[in-house]
Amino acid sequence: MTVTARPAGAIDRMSTGKHRMLGLSLTRIGMGLALLSTYLTNFKTRYLIWGPDAVWSYDDFAARTRHGGPLSLYAVSDSRAWFNMVFFAGILVTAVWTVYGGRPLTVACAVFLWSLDARDYATLDGGDNLAQILIIFMCFTTTNYWLSPWSGRVRRREALRNRRTTLGNSLHNCATSVIAVQTAVVYLVSGLWKVSGQHWRDGSALYYVSHVHEYSHATLFPWVMGHMWVSLAASYLTIAAQLLAIPALFSSRPWFRKLVFSVIALMHVGIMFGMGLFAFALIMLAADATILKDSDYRMMRAWFNRHVVSRLTAVRWWPGHSTGIGAEPVPGIPARRSAPRDETAQRFPAG
Amino acid sequence: MSGTFDIKGQERMRVDFRRLVLAAPALVAAIYLALIAVYNLPGSIPRDRFRKDVVDALDPYFIQNWMLFSPNPPTTNLEGWYQIRYRDRTGKQHTLKPFSLTQAFDVKGQIPFVRARLGREVDVVGRSMVTITRQRLSARKDAAAQALDRASSVAKEDEDFVYRKVGGEETTNRVWSGDLEQIRYLVTLLADELAPPGGTTAVRAFFTSTPVRDPATEKTAPVYRVADSGWLPTFEKGRS
């Protein structure tokens, strides 16, 4: 019996070339900004939350670390100097990782993130939980193929590796798939739980969310959700989008994937500004970025260029504004050529 | 790289070791995804049967909770209250009106990401409330001092206020029961921070739960007191 051609072909495809590169780069930047906001918005109160004299006592924290809890750099010493050293190093590493990316920095950022979260787990939310998990898998991926000062160098290096099957490619693609599926699982599970909730079923869930003070940040949000038909539609749309996340992820139809995740992205923008949960929404948006394929981004860019950029450039914004193709000549100003010069025709005129 | 094996004289099996190594990450990924599927599916039979084993496998780095405002979103406003009883320099005892910690340290109007962090998950029980309250307290210490001044200026014995405010009924809530110790701890912290000059004789803290108006019936449910420290022993400023 030999290894059949089909699994062998799948293994070869999985370990040749890397996928979802732009999505991962966006995930890195979004998640990095969210983590930085955690550090910086709590900078003044860092001792109260994570310091040696924090509300959750250092002894309890150290005991939890020793008895199976997550490891933390903050558990090494209870001195304030050590705390500050780790804290400032965490800010620095996160900032550099956000800008540059790369595996060693991802590993370092993961260590600092887990150290910080382990110090006070009670202030964490679903976004932090997802960030903790995703950053472990991001350690096996290339997160700086795009949108990084090192991108050019990384792309040149990958251009050589992508032609053959390598363990690095396999690790990258599997970890990226896990990130995408894990994110979709978040939506699926949340959607399933929502279906069993009375307030989600009767359409009043977002009315309630918008009227609880802790989650009503913008004045407009409770007013809009005070209209029960709007609350009903938004609640049902939320459930539908969350339940469709897994089918959309595995769909062969890009429009379906883009539609579902556009609705989910819209939902998170609403959470960000309506409910004021900035870090949570940013982490979720960052995670969503990995779900779309590189081809999806290329199609979106082409669509944007075709329908938005080309129309914007075709508009005459002010009298005398020359926009290229189709622009009318303005007296006194020579018109731009509407088509590239045909050098061949000039050099070898007909006849 | 490949090898051939002869298994009990049967047909020969050729194994491509290189492809096996390349497939190893996919195998690990598949196992992980199977584990989180079992762990997450709400109320499923596999979840009930293998829950403990799966938790052991995922703990502590892959534990996950994705309920996110489900099955039902919060439907009440939780509010922390704080009350001081003290003896002035003439020896007269004053019981101040309770003032709302939640309002005193309301972070509305701040830029979104600051509020996001300060205001997050206040309805998480116990210590989280302590953490956030302390956080707010520290961030808005001036506001706290002003709130205390205002409360002091109208000092009179008016304990009934508390009962009017909370509906005159002591109730317990499943979420909040058992958190009294945490609230006592909160009170000791607050007393330390907020005790007025001259020392505080006693302090209490309690939390109220105000249901959001029912959109169907348009009725507002009564306010419930969900936890109360009761009057706690004497504190002197700076020590407890």
Interface residues (C-beta under 8 A of the other chain):
Chain A: M1 T2 V3 P7 A8 I11 D12 M14 S15 S37 T38 T41 N42 K44 T45 L48 I49 V55 W56 G68 G69 P70 W114 D120 A122 T123 D125 G126 N129 L130 Q132 I133 I136 F140 T165 L167 S170 L171 N173 C174 A175 S177 V178 V181 Q182 V185 V186 L188 V189 S190 L192 W193 K194 S196 G197 Q198 H199 W200 D202 S204 A205 L206 Y207 Y208 V209 H211 V212 H213 E214 Y215 H217 G226 M228 S231 M272 F273 G276 L277 F278 A279 F280
Chain B: E11 R12 M13 R14 V15 D16 R18 R19 V21 L22 A23 A24 P25 A26 V28 A29 Y32 L33 I36 A37 N40 L41 P42 D59 P60 Y61 F62 I63 Q64 N65 W66 M67 L68 F69 S70 P71 N72 P73 P74 T75 T76 N77 L78 T102 D106 K108 P112 F113 V114 R115 A116 R117 L118 G119 R120 E121 V122 D123 V124 R127 S128 V130 T131 I132 R134 Q135 S138 A139 L189 V212 R213 P215 A216
